[in-house]
Amino acid sequence: ARISKGASYTLLAKMYLLQKQWEKAAGACEEVMGLNKYKLFDNYSDIFSQAFENEQEHIFSIQFNADYTDFSARMLWYLGPSKEEWDKFNGLGGSSAPTSFYNKYDEWDLRLEHNLAKTWRGQPFKDSRIAVIKYWDRTGKQMLDHDGLNFPVFRYADVLLMYAEVLNENGKPGLALPYLNDVRERARKTNPIDPRRDQQAYIPATTTNTLPDITETDQKRLKEIIWKERRCELAMEGWRRDDLMRQKRFGTVMRAYATKYNTSKGANFRDDRDYLFPIPQGERDKSNNIL
């Protein structure tokens, strides 16, 4: 709940990734792992359960409670379907997932039904909406205005995937595989039944094809695999834009999104300008031309 050494080094690793300083990023990840304080939960859904807040996988989380004070989250209300979308859930309907993202998951990826949903209690959402359910209240009370679930900012799975990425970038794809596969193994062993649901229309079947270990050692192909794994593991946790920006893929992805969904969002992103973080002219003037 407080900024710790683990949280500090996790932030440092993310900064070094942004700067493509792979060796330093690896060192920061190693500092976190060397603390021997963190490990993955056995079950993916435990990450987003109030019963397991601030425990083994959580490196830093924004703290919330449901006591109807200002210190409560409204993730459930923001992400919950609106009454127009599903007449038994009076949320804001502020976010839904595109079908293209839903389809990014392998059909047997057990994380899918803990992150996204096409139905709730046996009923589909209107207009075939795909709801983001990752932060929905697990108590069954569905307190839309106030929810006690913490928001995870840094967690250990992110560190493992960052470390896999930097090892691959450092020309050590073989050494990267165990860290990538640790995350996949946990997903593979996760309970396919979401404990929040009274009914679940789709229950992924566990087969021999369920998220098998990755054996790819071609650096370029492995990089794409790690990027996809980050997207599936960390879905809706706030890192997608940062990842796309540091990978210099944001413009390509957003322009394609704008075209596909006929929207202006992302359409005017310019690669020669918008990967830079703008510094206001007033601040530049104050710096005596240092900035």
C-alpha positions in Angstrom: 0.0 0.0 0.0 3.0 2.3 0.4 5.8 3.0 -2.0 8.4 0.3 -1.3 11.8 -0.7 -2.6 10.0 -3.2 -4.9 7.7 -0.5 -6.2 10.6 1.9 -6.8 12.6 -0.7 -8.8 9.5 -1.7 -10.8 9.0 2.0 -11.8 12.7 2.2 -12.6 12.4 -0.9 -14.8 9.5 0.7 -16.7 11.5 3.9 -17.2 14.5 2.0 -18.6 12.2 0.0 -20.9 10.9 3.3 -22.3 14.5 4.4 -22.9 15.5 1.0 -24.4 18.2 0.7 -21.8 17.9 -3.1 -21.7 20.7 -4.0 -19.4 19.6 -1.4 -16.8 16.0 -2.6 -17.1 17.1 -6.1 -16.5 19.0 -5.0 -13.4 16.0 -3.2 -12.0 13.8 -6.3 -12.5 16.4 -8.4 -10.8 16.3 -6.1 -7.9 12.6 -6.7 -7.5 12.9 -10.5 -7.9 15.9 -10.5 -5.5 13.8 -9.2 -2.7 12.2 -12.7 -2.5 9.0 -10.9 -1.4 6.8 -11.4 -4.4 5.3 -14.4 -6.2 2.4 -15.1 -8.5 -1.0 -16.0 -7.0 -2.0 -19.6 -7.9 -5.3 -18.3 -9.4 -5.5 -15.4 -11.7 -8.8 -14.2 -10.2 -7.2 -13.8 -6.8 -5.4 -10.7 -8.1 -8.8 -8.9 -8.2 -10.3 -10.2 -5.0 -10.7 -8.2 -1.9 -9.8 -11.3 0.1 -6.2 -11.2 -1.3 -5.5 -7.4 -1.4 -1.9 -6.3 -0.7 -0.6 -9.9 -0.7 2.1 -11.8 -2.6 1.7 -10.5 -6.2 0.8 -6.9 -5.4 3.8 -4.7 -5.5 1.8 -1.4 -5.3 -1.9 -0.8 -5.3 -4.2 2.2 -4.9 -6.1 1.5 -1.7 -9.9 1.7 -1.6 -12.6 0.7 0.8 -16.4 0.5 0.6 -17.4 2.5 3.6 -19.2 5.2 1.6 -16.5 7.7 2.1 -14.4 9.5 -0.5 -11.9 6.6 -0.2 -13.8 4.1 -2.3 -13.3 3.1 -5.9 -16.0 3.5 -8.6 -14.4 1.1 -11.1 -17.5 -1.1 -10.9 -19.8 1.8 -11.7 -17.6 3.2 -14.5 -17.0 -0.2 -16.2 -20.4 -1.7 -15.4 -23.0 -1.7 -18.2 -25.5 1.0 -18.3 -29.2 0.4 -17.7 -29.7 0.8 -21.5 -27.2 -2.0 -22.2 -28.5 -4.3 -19.5 -31.5 -3.4 -17.5 -30.4 -5.1 -14.3 -27.1 -3.2 -14.0 -27.2 0.5 -13.7 -23.6 1.4 -14.4 -22.1 4.2 -16.4 -21.2 2.0 -19.3 -18.0 4.0 -19.7 -15.9 1.2 -21.3 -16.4 -1.9 -23.3 -13.9 -4.0 -25.2 -13.9 -4.3 -29.0 -14.6 -7.8 -30.4 -11.1 -7.7 -32.0 -9.5 -7.6 -28.5 -11.8 -10.4 -27.2 -10.6 -12.5 -30.1 -7.0 -11.8 -29.3 -7.3 -14.4 -26.5 -6.9 -18.0 -27.4 -10.3 -19.7 -27.0 -8.9 -21.7 -24.1 -7.2 -18.8 -22.4 -8.7 -19.0 -18.9 -8.0 -15.3 -18.2 -10.6 -14.3 -20.8 -13.6 -15.0 -18.7 -12.1 -13.2 -15.7 -11.4 -10.0 -17.8 -14.2 -9.7 -20.4 -17.8 -11.0 -20.7 -20.4 -11.2 -23.4 -23.1 -12.3 -21.0 -23.9 -11.8 -17.3 -26.1 -14.2 -15.3 -27.0 -15.9 -18.5 -28.1 -12.7 -20.3 -26.2 -11.1 -23.2 -25.5 -7.4 -23.2 -27.4 -5.3 -25.7 -25.8 -4.5 -29.1 -23.5 -7.5 -28.5 -21.4 -5.3 -26.1 -18.3 -7.0 -24.5 -18.1 -5.8 -20.9 -14.9 -5.3 -18.9 -15.5 -7.3 -15.7 -12.1 -7.4 -14.3 -12.9 -4.9 -11.5 -16.5 -5.9 -10.8 -17.5 -6.3 -7.2 -17.1 -9.9 -6.0 -19.3 -9.7 -2.9 -22.5 -9.9 -4.9 -23.8 -6.7 -3.4 -22.9 -4.7 -6.6 -22.4 -1.4 -4.9 -22.1 0.7 -8.0 -21.2 4.0 -6.4 -18.7 2.6 -3.9 -16.5 -0.4 -4.2 -13.7 -1.6 -1.9 -11.5 -3.4 -4.5 -8.0 -1.9 -4.7 -6.6 -0.9 -8.1 -3.3 -2.7 -8.8 -0.7 -0.4 -10.3 2.4 -2.7 -10.1 2.2 -6.5 -9.8 4.7 -9.3 -10.1 3.5 -10.7 -13.3 4.3 -7.4 -15.0 7.9 -7.6 -13.7 8.3 -11.2 -15.0 7.1 -10.2 -18.4 9.3 -7.1 -18.5 12.3 -9.3 -17.5 11.4 -11.7 -20.3 11.3 -8.9 -22.8 14.6 -7.3 -21.8 16.4 -10.7 -21.8 15.1 -11.2 -25.3 16.2 -7.7 -26.3 19.6 -8.5 -24.8 20.0 -11.4 -27.1 19.1 -14.1 -24.6 15.8 -15.4 -25.8 16.3 -18.9 -24.2 16.8 -17.3 -20.8 13.6 -15.3 -21.3 11.3 -18.3 -21.7 11.0 -19.4 -18.1 9.7 -16.0 -17.0 7.2 -15.8 -19.8 6.1 -19.4 -19.1 5.7 -18.8 -15.4 2.9 -16.3 -16.3 1.4 -18.6 -18.8 1.5 -21.5 -16.4 -0.5 -19.6 -13.8 -3.1 -18.7 -16.5 -3.2 -22.3 -17.6 -4.0 -23.5 -14.0 -6.6 -20.8 -13.3 -10.1 -21.9 -12.5 -12.1 -21.4 -15.7 -15.2 -20.6 -13.7 -15.4 -17.0 -12.6 -16.5 -17.0 -8.9 -18.4 -13.7 -9.4 -21.1 -15.2 -11.6 -24.3 -17.0 -10.8 -24.3 -18.3 -14.4 -21.5 -18.5 -16.9 -22.5 -19.1 -20.5 -19.0 -19.9 -21.7 -16.6 -22.1 -19.7 -13.2 -22.6 -21.4 -12.3 -26.3 -21.6 -8.9 -27.2 -20.3 -7.1 -29.3 -22.8 -3.5 -30.3 -23.8 -3.6 -27.1 -25.9 -4.3 -24.8 -22.9 -1.7 -22.1 -23.1 1.3 -24.4 -23.7 4.8 -23.3 -22.7 6.5 -21.1 -25.4 9.6 -22.6 -27.0 10.2 -20.0 -29.6 13.8 -18.6 -29.5 13.8 -16.4 -32.6 14.2 -13.0 -31.1 11.8 -11.1 -33.4 9.0 -13.7 -33.1 9.5 -14.1 -29.4 9.2 -10.3 -29.0 5.7 -10.4 -30.6 4.7 -13.3 -28.4 5.8 -11.4 -25.2 3.9 -8.3 -26.4 0.7 -10.3 -26.9 1.1 -11.9 -23.5 1.4 -8.5 -21.9 -1.8 -7.5 -23.6 -3.7 -10.5 -22.4 -2.3 -10.7 -18.8 -2.5 -6.9 -18.1 -5.7 -6.1 -19.9 -7.5 -3.0 -18.7 -4.8 -2.3 -16.1 -3.6 0.9 -17.8 -0.3 -0.2 -19.5 -1.5 -0.8 -23.1 -0.9 2.8 -24.2 2.5 3.0 -22.5 3.5 -0.3 -24.1 2.5 0.9 -27.6 4.2 4.2 -27.2 7.6 2.7 -26.1 7.3 0.0 -28.9 6.6 2.8 -31.4 3.4 1.0 -32.5 0.9 3.5 -31.1 0.4 5.4 -34.3 0.0 2.3 -36.5 -2.5 0.7 -34.1 -4.6 3.9 -33.5 -4.8 4.9 -37.1 -6.0 1.4 -37.9 -8.5 1.6 -35.1 -9.8 4.9 -36.4 -10.3 3.5 -39.9 -11.9 0.3 -38.7 -14.4 2.0 -36.3 -14.8 5.2 -38.4 -13.8 7.5 -35.6 -11.4 10.4 -35.2 -9.8 8.8 -32.1 -6.1 8.3 -33.1 -6.6 9.2 -36.7 -4.4 12.3 -36.5 -1.5 10.8 -34.5 1.7 11.8 -36.2 4.8 9.5 -35.7 7.2 12.4 -36.3 5.6 14.5 -33.5 3.4 12.6 -31.1 5.8 10.1 -29.6 7.4 13.1 -27.9 6.1 14.3 -24.6 5.3 18.0 -25.0 7.0 20.4 -22.7 5.0 23.7 -22.4 6.7 26.7 -23.9 6.4 28.5 -20.6 8.4 25.9 -18.8 11.1 25.9 -21.6 11.4 29.7 -21.1 11.9 29.3 -17.4 14.8 26.9 -18.0 17.1 29.5 -19.6 17.2 27.4 -22.8 18.3 24.2 -21.0 15.0 22.5 -22.1 
